[in-house]
């Protein structure tokens, strides 16, 4: 938007704090190469447009705002003469993207001294070369430091996740190895027991009956009911008594296995009816090995399935085989992140999921959203660990004003009011030295706000801290700038 060009007075612009130390010659050059414009109430420039001018307010009222999601959020409103905005980084040239970083509007007729961006860059480099070098060093040094520490933050998070994943994988892998070793031993004993039965004077019908009972036994193992400890104990006592009454030794050792497989006295009676009394102990022992092998194979299946689920979760978390920007179900992302971090969360912290499964998928960068979830969960866990390692982490999803809400609520000590406005600043951290870089929330903010056009906010009182991520439901032009 262009304003009405009015007369430029070197004395007037020289009264502004920004130019008060300039010489008369310098002020004259500014008036000659710049201009004074009068803007009526309304927009002056829009965030994201090419930054073509540097604005210094002479009189009036300006409002600066930033685009957050689908809303313009006011960040500054002032009537202070001399405030400036616009192409403030023009002196960096094409080394940075020259666009307006905010939107500016005026609420009353307002006069600005307006300097074209290229002229502003020239006078800065000509009049203040040392200051330009210092500002360049500060800008690029901070940016490089932030990038390096951000990479370090990611590596630390990756190391923590790798340790947690290794721990989670080790348990089912070790269980599968143990079960496989025991299974080999049980199969060998079953072969020997079958040999003893086969050497006896048993008819083909008796052997066929045993094989048929073996098949039905294996089927019952797969359908074994879940018993309470008291029910299991009572059934073990009953089976032990039956086995002892029928001359089967070590019945107290066999009974727990039979109960785990869902077998009862009626089943044992069927076995006793199918074979002669003298071979009943061998037949029961042989069927015991059958049950044990079935249970061991179930254990191996459960363990390998667990490993498969962990690998799938790691794959989902990293999004290695997915397009970077796509429509995703946030619940899948949350579940994979929580599973990846389960080893770090600890036994004293209860995780509660309050998902609204009716929510639609949303367009997003899933791998980067997983990074946001990781940072927020890590902060919540750290807060509760600092308070004794006990607490509840609640992850909630809901629809909030036509946006998808993901909320992480913890029962830690809360964020002190005096630092609440600083927690999203780069390098700000409350963690002990060496444990935090202060970039987790800054990175999360830029991923959510800058890249997904969403919002990230915090509400906190002692015992109830909530970090809320709001994501748009419909696709917007993705921001490809690195975070």
C-alpha positions as CSV (number, residue, x, y, z in Angstrom):
1,X,0.0,0.0,0.0
2,X,1.3,3.4,-0.9
3,X,0.7,6.6,1.1
4,X,0.6,10.3,0.1
5,X,4.1,11.8,-0.3
6,X,4.6,14.9,1.7
7,X,7.5,17.2,2.3
8,X,10.6,15.8,4.1
9,X,12.2,18.0,6.7
10,X,15.8,17.1,7.7
11,X,15.2,18.8,11.0
12,X,12.1,16.8,11.7
13,X,13.6,13.4,11.0
14,X,16.8,14.5,12.9
15,X,14.6,14.8,16.0
16,X,13.9,11.1,15.9
17,X,16.0,9.0,18.3
18,X,17.2,6.8,15.4
19,X,18.8,9.7,13.5
20,X,19.6,12.2,16.3
21,X,23.4,11.7,16.0
22,X,23.5,12.2,12.2
23,X,25.1,15.2,10.6
24,X,23.2,17.8,8.7
25,X,24.7,16.5,5.5
26,X,23.6,12.9,6.3
27,X,20.1,14.1,7.1
28,X,20.0,15.9,3.9
29,X,21.0,12.8,2.0
30,X,18.3,10.8,3.7
31,X,15.6,13.3,2.7
32,X,16.9,13.5,-0.8
33,X,17.0,9.7,-1.3
34,X,14.1,8.8,0.9
35,X,10.6,10.3,1.3
36,X,7.9,11.0,3.9
37,X,4.6,9.3,3.3
38,X,1.2,9.9,5.0
39,X,-0.8,6.6,5.4
40,X,-4.5,6.5,6.1
41,X,-5.8,3.9,8.6
42,X,-5.2,0.4,7.1
43,X,-2.4,-1.9,6.0
44,X,1.1,-0.6,5.2
45,X,2.8,-3.9,4.3
46,X,2.1,-7.6,4.7
47,X,4.2,-10.4,6.2
48,X,5.9,-12.5,3.6
49,X,5.9,-9.8,0.9
50,X,9.3,-8.7,-0.5
51,X,10.9,-6.2,1.9
52,X,11.4,-3.1,-0.3
53,X,11.4,-0.3,2.3
54,X,12.5,0.7,5.8
55,X,9.9,2.6,7.7
56,X,10.5,5.0,10.6
57,X,7.3,6.5,12.2
58,X,7.2,10.3,12.6
59,X,3.8,10.6,14.1
60,X,0.7,8.4,14.4
61,X,0.0,4.8,15.7
62,X,1.3,1.6,14.3
63,X,0.3,-2.0,14.9
64,X,2.7,-4.9,14.1
65,X,1.3,-8.4,13.9
66,X,2.5,-12.0,13.1
67,X,0.6,-14.6,11.2
68,X,-0.1,-17.6,13.5
69,X,-2.2,-20.4,11.9
70,X,-5.1,-18.6,10.2
71,X,-5.0,-15.6,12.5
72,X,-3.0,-12.3,12.7
73,X,-1.7,-12.0,16.3
74,X,-0.9,-8.5,17.4
75,X,2.6,-8.2,18.8
76,X,3.2,-4.5,19.1
77,X,1.0,-1.3,19.2
78,X,2.8,2.0,19.8
79,X,2.6,5.8,19.1
80,X,6.3,6.3,20.0
81,X,7.9,8.6,17.4
82,X,11.0,7.0,15.9
83,X,9.9,3.4,16.1
84,X,11.0,1.5,13.0
85,X,10.1,-1.6,11.0
86,X,10.3,-3.2,7.6
87,X,13.5,-4.0,5.7
88,X,15.7,-4.0,8.8
89,X,18.1,-6.7,7.4
90,X,18.6,-5.1,4.0
91,X,22.3,-4.6,4.9
92,X,22.7,-8.4,4.7
93,X,21.8,-8.4,1.0
94,X,20.9,-11.6,-0.7
95,X,22.6,-13.7,2.0
96,X,19.2,-13.8,3.7
97,X,15.7,-13.9,2.3
98,X,14.5,-10.3,2.1
99,X,10.8,-10.4,3.1
100,X,8.8,-8.6,5.7
101,X,8.8,-10.6,8.9
102,X,5.6,-9.1,10.2
103,X,2.6,-7.1,9.0
104,X,2.2,-3.4,9.7
105,X,-1.0,-1.3,9.8
106,X,-1.9,2.1,11.1
107,X,-5.0,3.0,13.1
108,X,-4.9,6.7,12.6
109,X,-3.4,8.9,9.8
110,X,0.3,8.2,10.2
111,X,3.5,9.7,8.7
112,X,6.5,7.6,8.0
113,X,10.0,8.4,6.8
114,X,10.4,5.7,4.1
115,X,13.8,4.7,2.8
116,X,14.1,2.2,0.0
117,X,15.8,-1.0,1.1
118,X,18.8,-0.7,-1.3
119,X,19.5,2.9,-0.1
120,X,19.2,1.8,3.5
121,X,21.7,-0.9,2.9
122,X,24.1,1.5,1.2
123,X,24.0,4.1,4.0
124,X,24.4,1.5,6.6
125,X,27.5,0.1,5.0
126,X,29.0,3.5,4.1
127,X,28.2,5.3,7.4
128,X,28.5,2.5,9.9
129,X,30.9,-0.2,8.5
130,X,32.0,-1.4,11.9
131,X,28.4,-1.7,13.2
132,X,27.4,-3.6,10.0
133,X,30.3,-6.1,10.6
134,X,29.2,-6.5,14.2
135,X,25.6,-7.0,13.2
136,X,26.5,-9.5,10.5
137,X,28.6,-11.4,12.9
138,X,25.9,-11.4,15.5
139,X,23.2,-12.5,13.0
140,X,25.1,-15.2,11.3
141,X,27.0,-16.3,14.4
142,X,23.7,-16.8,16.3
143,X,22.2,-18.5,13.3
144,X,25.1,-20.9,12.9
145,X,25.3,-21.5,16.7
146,X,21.6,-22.3,16.7
147,X,22.0,-24.7,13.8
148,X,24.9,-26.5,15.5
149,X,23.3,-26.8,18.8
150,X,20.0,-27.8,17.2
151,X,21.9,-30.6,15.5
152,X,23.4,-31.5,18.8
153,X,20.0,-31.5,20.4
154,X,18.7,-33.9,17.7
155,X,21.7,-36.2,18.3
156,X,21.1,-36.2,22.0
157,X,17.5,-37.0,21.5
158,X,18.5,-39.8,19.0
159,X,20.9,-41.2,21.5
160,X,18.3,-41.3,24.2
161,X,15.7,-42.9,21.8
162,X,18.3,-45.4,20.6
163,X,19.0,-46.4,24.2
164,X,15.3,-46.7,25.0
165,X,14.6,-48.7,21.8
166,X,17.5,-51.0,22.5
167,X,16.2,-51.7,26.0
168,X,12.7,-52.3,24.6
169,X,13.9,-54.6,21.9
170,X,16.2,-56.5,24.3
171,X,13.4,-57.8,26.5
172,X,11.4,-59.6,23.8
173,X,14.5,-60.7,22.0
174,X,15.9,-62.3,25.2
175,X,12.6,-63.9,25.9
176,X,12.5,-65.4,22.4
177,X,16.1,-66.8,22.8
178,X,15.2,-68.3,26.2
179,X,12.0,-69.8,24.9
180,X,13.8,-71.3,21.8
181,X,16.4,-72.9,24.0
182,X,13.8,-74.4,26.3
183,X,11.7,-75.5,23.3
184,X,14.5,-77.5,21.9
185,X,14.9,-79.3,25.2
186,X,11.2,-80.0,25.5
187,X,11.0,-81.4,21.9
188,X,13.9,-83.7,22.6
189,X,12.2,-85.0,25.8
190,X,8.9,-85.5,23.9
191,X,10.7,-87.6,21.3
192,X,12.1,-89.8,24.0
193,X,8.8,-90.1,25.8
194,X,7.1,-91.0,22.5
195,X,9.8,-93.7,22.0
196,X,9.0,-95.2,25.4
197,X,5.3,-95.3,24.5
198,X,6.0,-96.8,21.1
199,X,8.1,-99.6,22.6
200,X,5.2,-100.8,24.8
201,X,2.6,-103.4,23.8
202,X,0.0,-100.8,22.7
203,X,-2.4,-101.2,19.9
204,X,-2.6,-99.0,16.9
205,X,-6.0,-97.8,18.2
206,X,-4.5,-96.7,21.5
207,X,-1.7,-94.8,19.8
208,X,-4.2,-93.1,17.4
209,X,-6.3,-92.1,20.4
210,X,-3.2,-90.5,22.1
211,X,-2.4,-88.6,18.9
212,X,-6.0,-87.4,18.7
213,X,-5.9,-86.3,22.3
214,X,-2.6,-84.5,21.6
215,X,-4.2,-82.6,18.7
216,X,-7.2,-81.5,20.9
217,X,-4.8,-80.6,23.7
218,X,-2.9,-78.2,21.3
219,X,-6.2,-76.6,20.3
220,X,-7.2,-76.0,23.9
221,X,-3.8,-74.3,24.6
222,X,-4.6,-71.7,22.0
223,X,-8.0,-71.0,23.6
224,X,-6.9,-71.1,27.2
225,X,-9.0,-68.7,29.4
226,X,-7.4,-66.0,31.6
227,X,-7.8,-67.0,35.2
228,X,-7.4,-64.9,38.4
229,X,-4.6,-66.0,40.7
230,X,-7.1,-67.5,43.1
231,X,-8.9,-69.5,40.4
232,X,-5.6,-70.8,39.0
233,X,-4.5,-71.8,42.5
234,X,-7.7,-73.7,43.2
235,X,-7.5,-75.5,39.8
236,X,-3.8,-76.5,40.4
237,X,-4.7,-78.1,43.7
238,X,-7.5,-80.1,42.1
239,X,-5.3,-81.3,39.3
240,X,-2.5,-82.2,41.7
241,X,-4.9,-84.4,43.7
242,X,-6.1,-86.1,40.6
243,X,-2.6,-86.9,39.3
244,X,-1.5,-88.2,42.6
245,X,-4.6,-90.4,42.9
246,X,-3.8,-91.9,39.5
247,X,-0.2,-92.7,40.2
248,X,1.3,-89.8,38.2
249,X,4.5,-88.7,40.0
250,X,5.4,-85.0,40.5
251,X,1.8,-84.0,39.9
252,X,2.5,-80.6,41.6
253,X,5.0,-79.8,38.9
254,X,2.7,-80.7,36.0
255,X,-0.5,-79.0,37.4
256,X,0.6,-75.4,36.8
257,X,1.4,-76.1,33.2
258,X,-2.0,-77.8,32.6
259,X,-3.8,-75.0,34.3
260,X,-2.0,-72.4,32.1
261,X,-3.1,-74.4,29.1
262,X,-6.7,-74.3,30.2
263,X,-7.0,-78.0,31.0
264,X,-9.0,-79.5,33.8
265,X,-10.0,-82.8,35.5
266,X,-12.5,-83.6,32.7
267,X,-9.6,-83.6,30.2
268,X,-7.5,-85.8,32.4
269,X,-10.4,-88.2,32.6
270,X,-10.5,-88.4,28.8
271,X,-6.8,-89.3,28.8
272,X,-7.3,-92.0,31.4
273,X,-10.2,-93.5,29.5
274,X,-8.1,-93.7,26.3
275,X,-5.0,-95.6,27.7
276,X,-4.3,-98.4,30.0
277,X,-3.6,-97.5,33.6
278,X,0.1,-98.6,33.4
279,X,0.9,-96.2,30.6
280,X,-1.1,-93.3,32.0
281,X,2.0,-91.6,33.6
282,X,4.0,-91.8,30.4
283,X,1.0,-90.6,28.4
284,X,0.4,-87.6,30.7
285,X,4.1,-86.8,30.6
286,X,4.1,-86.9,26.8
287,X,1.1,-84.6,26.7
288,X,2.8,-82.3,29.2
289,X,5.7,-81.8,26.7
290,X,3.1,-81.1,24.0
291,X,1.6,-78.4,26.2
292,X,4.9,-76.9,27.0
293,X,6.0,-76.7,23.4
294,X,2.7,-75.0,22.5
295,X,3.2,-72.5,25.3
296,X,6.8,-71.9,24.3
297,X,5.8,-71.3,20.7
298,X,3.2,-68.9,21.9
299,X,5.8,-67.1,23.9
300,X,8.1,-66.9,20.9
301,X,5.3,-65.6,18.7
302,X,4.4,-62.9,21.3
303,X,8.1,-61.9,21.6
304,X,8.7,-61.7,17.8
305,X,5.4,-59.8,17.4
306,X,6.5,-57.3,20.0
307,X,9.8,-56.9,18.2
308,X,7.9,-56.4,14.9
309,X,5.7,-53.7,16.6
310,X,8.7,-51.9,17.9
311,X,10.4,-51.9,14.5
312,X,7.1,-50.6,13.0
313,X,6.9,-47.9,15.7
314,X,10.5,-46.9,15.0
315,X,9.7,-46.8,11.3
316,X,6.6,-44.7,11.9
317,X,8.5,-42.4,14.2
318,X,11.3,-41.7,11.8
319,X,9.0,-41.7,8.7
320,X,11.9,-43.0,6.6
321,X,9.7,-44.4,3.8
322,X,7.1,-41.6,3.8
323,X,6.7,-38.4,1.8
324,X,7.8,-35.4,3.9
325,X,4.5,-33.6,3.6
326,X,1.3,-35.7,3.6
327,X,-2.0,-36.2,5.3
328,X,-1.5,-38.1,8.6
329,X,-3.4,-39.5,11.6
330,X,-1.8,-37.7,14.6
331,X,-2.8,-40.6,16.9
332,X,-0.4,-42.9,15.0
333,X,2.4,-40.3,15.4
334,X,1.6,-39.9,19.1
335,X,1.5,-43.7,19.7
336,X,4.8,-44.3,18.0
337,X,6.5,-41.4,19.9
338,X,5.2,-42.6,23.3
339,X,6.4,-46.2,22.5
340,X,9.8,-44.9,21.4
341,X,10.1,-42.9,24.7
342,X,8.6,-45.6,27.0
343,X,12.0,-46.6,28.3
344,X,12.7,-42.9,29.3
345,X,9.3,-42.2,30.8
346,X,9.9,-44.5,33.8
347,X,7.7,-46.7,35.9
348,X,6.6,-43.9,38.3
349,X,4.9,-41.9,35.6
350,X,1.5,-43.0,34.3
351,X,0.6,-42.3,30.7
352,X,-3.1,-41.6,30.0
353,X,-4.4,-41.2,26.4
354,X,-7.5,-39.2,25.9
355,X,-7.9,-39.4,22.1
356,X,-10.8,-38.2,20.0
357,X,-10.7,-40.9,17.3
358,X,-13.3,-39.1,15.3
359,X,-10.8,-36.4,14.3
360,X,-9.8,-36.3,10.7
361,X,-6.3,-36.7,9.4
362,X,-4.4,-33.5,8.9
363,X,-1.8,-32.3,6.4
364,X,1.6,-32.2,8.0
365,X,5.3,-33.0,8.1
366,X,5.0,-36.2,10.2
367,X,8.7,-36.7,11.1
368,X,8.9,-33.1,12.3
369,X,5.7,-33.4,14.3
370,X,7.2,-36.4,16.0
371,X,10.1,-34.2,17.0
372,X,7.7,-31.8,18.5
373,X,6.0,-34.6,20.5
374,X,9.4,-35.8,21.6
375,X,10.4,-32.4,22.9
376,X,7.1,-31.9,24.8
377,X,7.0,-35.4,26.3
378,X,10.7,-35.1,27.3
379,X,10.0,-31.7,29.0
380,X,7.0,-33.1,30.9
381,X,8.9,-36.2,32.0
382,X,11.9,-34.1,33.1
383,X,9.6,-31.8,35.2
384,X,8.0,-34.8,36.9
385,X,11.3,-36.5,37.5
386,X,12.5,-33.4,39.2
387,X,9.5,-33.7,41.5
388,X,10.3,-37.3,42.6
389,X,9.7,-39.2,39.4
390,X,6.0,-39.7,40.1
391,X,3.1,-38.2,38.2
392,X,0.7,-38.5,35.3
393,X,1.3,-37.5,31.6
394,X,-2.0,-37.1,29.8
395,X,-2.0,-36.8,26.0
396,X,-5.3,-35.5,24.7
397,X,-6.6,-34.7,21.2
398,X,-9.7,-32.7,20.4
399,X,-11.3,-30.3,17.9
400,X,-10.8,-26.7,19.0
401,X,-12.2,-23.9,16.9
402,X,-11.8,-25.7,13.6
403,X,-8.3,-26.8,14.4
404,X,-6.9,-30.0,15.8
405,X,-5.7,-29.8,19.4
406,X,-2.9,-32.0,20.8
407,X,-2.4,-31.4,24.5
408,X,0.4,-32.7,26.7
409,X,-0.6,-32.3,30.4
410,X,1.8,-33.2,33.3
411,X,1.5,-33.0,37.1
412,X,4.9,-31.5,37.6
413,X,5.7,-28.3,39.5
414,X,4.7,-26.0,36.7
415,X,6.3,-23.2,34.8
416,X,7.1,-20.2,37.0
417,X,5.1,-17.0,35.9
418,X,8.3,-15.0,35.6
419,X,9.8,-17.2,32.9
420,X,6.6,-18.3,31.1
421,X,7.1,-15.7,28.4
422,X,10.7,-16.8,27.8
423,X,10.4,-20.6,27.5
424,X,10.1,-20.5,23.7
425,X,13.2,-18.3,23.3
426,X,16.3,-19.8,21.7
427,X,18.9,-21.2,24.3
428,X,16.6,-20.5,27.3
429,X,16.5,-23.6,29.5
430,X,15.7,-24.4,33.1
431,X,17.5,-27.8,33.1
432,X,20.9,-28.2,34.8
433,X,24.0,-27.4,32.9
434,X,24.8,-30.1,30.4
435,X,21.3,-31.5,30.3
436,X,19.5,-28.9,28.1
437,X,20.4,-26.7,25.1
438,X,17.4,-24.5,25.3
439,X,16.4,-25.3,21.7
440,X,13.8,-28.0,22.2
441,X,10.8,-25.6,22.6
442,X,12.3,-23.1,20.1
443,X,12.5,-25.8,17.4
444,X,9.0,-27.0,18.3
445,X,7.7,-23.5,18.0
446,X,9.2,-23.1,14.5
447,X,8.0,-26.5,13.4
448,X,4.4,-25.8,14.6
449,X,4.0,-22.1,13.9
450,X,6.3,-21.4,10.9
451,X,6.2,-24.7,9.1
452,X,2.6,-25.9,9.8
453,X,1.0,-22.5,10.3
454,X,-0.3,-23.7,13.6
455,X,0.0,-22.5,17.2
456,X,2.0,-23.6,20.3
457,X,1.0,-22.3,23.7
458,X,1.4,-23.2,27.4
459,X,-0.9,-22.9,30.4
460,X,0.6,-23.7,33.7
461,X,-0.1,-23.8,37.4
462,X,1.6,-26.1,40.0
463,X,0.5,-29.7,39.4
464,X,-1.1,-28.9,36.0
465,X,1.0,-27.8,33.1
466,X,-0.4,-28.0,29.6
467,X,1.4,-27.6,26.3
468,X,-1.1,-27.2,23.5
469,X,-0.4,-27.7,19.8
470,X,-3.1,-26.4,17.4
471,X,-2.9,-27.6,13.8
472,X,-5.0,-26.5,10.8
473,X,-7.3,-29.1,9.4
474,X,-6.9,-28.1,5.8
475,X,-3.6,-27.8,3.8
476,X,-1.9,-24.5,3.4
477,X,1.2,-23.7,1.4
478,X,4.0,-25.6,3.2
479,X,6.9,-23.6,4.4
480,X,10.1,-25.2,3.2
481,X,12.5,-23.2,5.3
482,X,14.6,-25.4,7.5
483,X,13.9,-25.5,11.2
